[in-house]
Amino acid sequence: MIALLISPDYASHYLPLSAIGQELQERGTHVVVATGAALQARVVADGFEHRLLPLGPGSNAGLIRPDDQAPVEAEQLAAFFEATRCGPIATLRHQADHRLHDLLWQPATVTKRLAEILAEFDPDIVVSDQLAYGASLALRALEQPYASLLPGHPTALPATGELFGHPPYIPATLSVNAAERAQHRRLCADVSRRFAAEFRLALHDLNPHAVSPPDPFAAASPWLTLLNYPEQLAEHRPPLANARYIGSCVRTEPVDLLLEAQIDALPRPRVYVSLGSFMSARADVLGRIAASFRNENVSVVLVSGVADPESLGQPGARQLVRPYVPQVRVLPSCDLVVCHGGNNTVTEALQAGIPLLICPFASDQFAGAEDVRRGGVGDAFDANLADPDEIARRADALLHGPSAARAAALGHALRATPGAVLAADLLSTTRRRGNARRPTPTPVESPRTRQAVPGRS
């Protein structure tokens, strides 16, 4: 059996998809990954076959630095980071303004290349990143049934009444102007209308017989959509057609015995700090987080990412600073995670049974932070406004309050049914019910989707 996995050229998108690929491979499936050039080495190291499929001009193989990007991409990155300094709405507005230029790149070229890959392998299973809209456009044009994986928060697949890019909820601990928030919603509605029109025209040019969804942002796979998120934190969310929550898709990472010995030597409690491969560019925030624990009776494992470690201040006696660590391996040795709310870090921390303290910057990080707070497994603070004393106070409450036990219980449940295993089971079941190479897929049903209106997300 052959599985084709389609990912944008960004490590954060590829990692949960690679966990599913690892599980499929263990079951005897030949796994092919279609993505950009930046991820080729990672794909090959994972034991998969790589095929070049650029889905946009940007890339991130692990640490994203403006200097590594093309001039236009570097300029946009710099503008984004500047927007994050102005707060949540300014950042979301910046993202909305640039969305039309980022999401549907060279549709004819993408479709032609994907058709070549499909013809080469004739895959039994096709799984595409839900947020790779150029790939989903091409798959619809080619009338190729596929499953999708949403690597981010469930709100990135808008339910009825929601808009892509406009978080339906934001933690109250963040400074947000109500009037600006309403204005941002109107902007997102306009972007959604314009993107739908662009998507419809491009699809018609590629295949006049293909039916375009009313809102491509809210259009999941009609066969099966996998939500890389714990259902326990999404009970308040509306149901999504043909969608299944699979918990956390956690990849296997190599052992670093020296690093693990260094961490084990640190007294507990231990706090893991990371702003990911992208937001670590906000060295000012990382520096404040580091300062909040410098005089506290806790140990810290701090991932500096693209930030200059020297810009973060002198490490305390119980602080270990590294530019990169194998996060999945390190998390179980820690007691609290302080992060930006990226979905990979959130789901990996929860699977490890660790509470989270989140400073969201952009996109769906706000909704994820509020889910964690509402679910009693974490808290949130304003990245631009919180001082070290506030961060330390919130961290202490999580370390010594009920959130630790709640997170541990959730982690136990998530580890009992690993997301990649559940995903592979679902892909296998739906394939048997409706062969992936037929033009008419068989939708999947679950208790959360049976009452949903068919075709709506």
Stockholm file with secondary structure:
# STOCKHOLM 1.0

chainA/1-457         MIALLISPDYASHYLPLSAIGQELQERGTHVVVATGAALQARVVADGFEHRLLPLGPGSNAGLIRPDDQAPVEAEQLAAFFEATRCGPIATLRHQADHRLHDLLWQPATVTKRLAEILAEFDPDIVVSDQLAYGASLALRALEQPYASLLPGHPTALPATGELFGHPPYIPATLSVNAAERAQHRRLCADVSRRFAAEFRLALHDLNPHAVSPPDPFAAASPWLTLLNYPEQLAEHRPPLANARYIGSCVRTEPVDLLLEAQIDALPRPRVYVSLGSFMSARADVLGRIAASFRNENVSVVLVSGVADPESLGQPGARQLVRPYVPQVRVLPSCDLVVCHGGNNTVTEALQAGIPLLICPFASDQFAGAEDVRRGGVGDAFDANLADPDEIARRADALLHGPSAARAAALGHALRATPGAVLAADLLSTTRRRGNARRPTPTPVESPRTRQAVPGRS
#=GR chainA/1-457 SS CEEEEECCSBHHHHHHHHHHHHHHHHTTCEEEEEECSTTHHHHHHTTCEEEECCCSSCCBSSSCCGGGSCHHHHHHHHHHHHHHTTCHHHHHHHHHHHHHHHSSCCHHHHHHHHHHHHHHHCCSEEEEETTCHHHHHHHHHTTCCCEEEECSCGGGSCCTTCBTTBCSCCCTTSCCCHHHHHHHHHHHHHHHHHHHHHHHHHHHHHCTTSCCCSCGGGCCCSSEEEECSCGGGCTTSCCCTTEEECCCCCCCCCCCHHHHHHHHTSCSSEEEEECHHHHTTCHHHHHHHHHHHTTSSSEEEEECTTSCGGGGCCCCTTEEEESCCCHHHHGGGCSEEEECCCHHHHHHHHHTTCCEEECCCSTTHHHHHHHHHHTTSEEECCTTTCCHHHHHHHHHHHHHSTHHHHHHHHHHHHHHSCHHHHHHHHHHHHHHHSCTTSSSCCCCCCTTTTTSCTTCC
#=GC SS_cons         CEEEEECCSBHHHHHHHHHHHHHHHHTTCEEEEEECSTTHHHHHHTTCEEEECCCSSCCBSSSCCGGGSCHHHHHHHHHHHHHHTTCHHHHHHHHHHHHHHHSSCCHHHHHHHHHHHHHHHCCSEEEEETTCHHHHHHHHHTTCCCEEEECSCGGGSCCTTCBTTBCSCCCTTSCCCHHHHHHHHHHHHHHHHHHHHHHHHHHHHHCTTSCCCSCGGGCCCSSEEEECSCGGGCTTSCCCTTEEECCCCCCCCCCCHHHHHHHHTSCSSEEEEECHHHHTTCHHHHHHHHHHHTTSSSEEEEECTTSCGGGGCCCCTTEEEESCCCHHHHGGGCSEEEECCCHHHHHHHHHTTCCEEECCCSTTHHHHHHHHHHTTSEEECCTTTCCHHHHHHHHHHHHHSTHHHHHHHHHHHHHHSCHHHHHHHHHHHHHHHSCTTSSSCCCCCCTTTTTSCTTCC
//
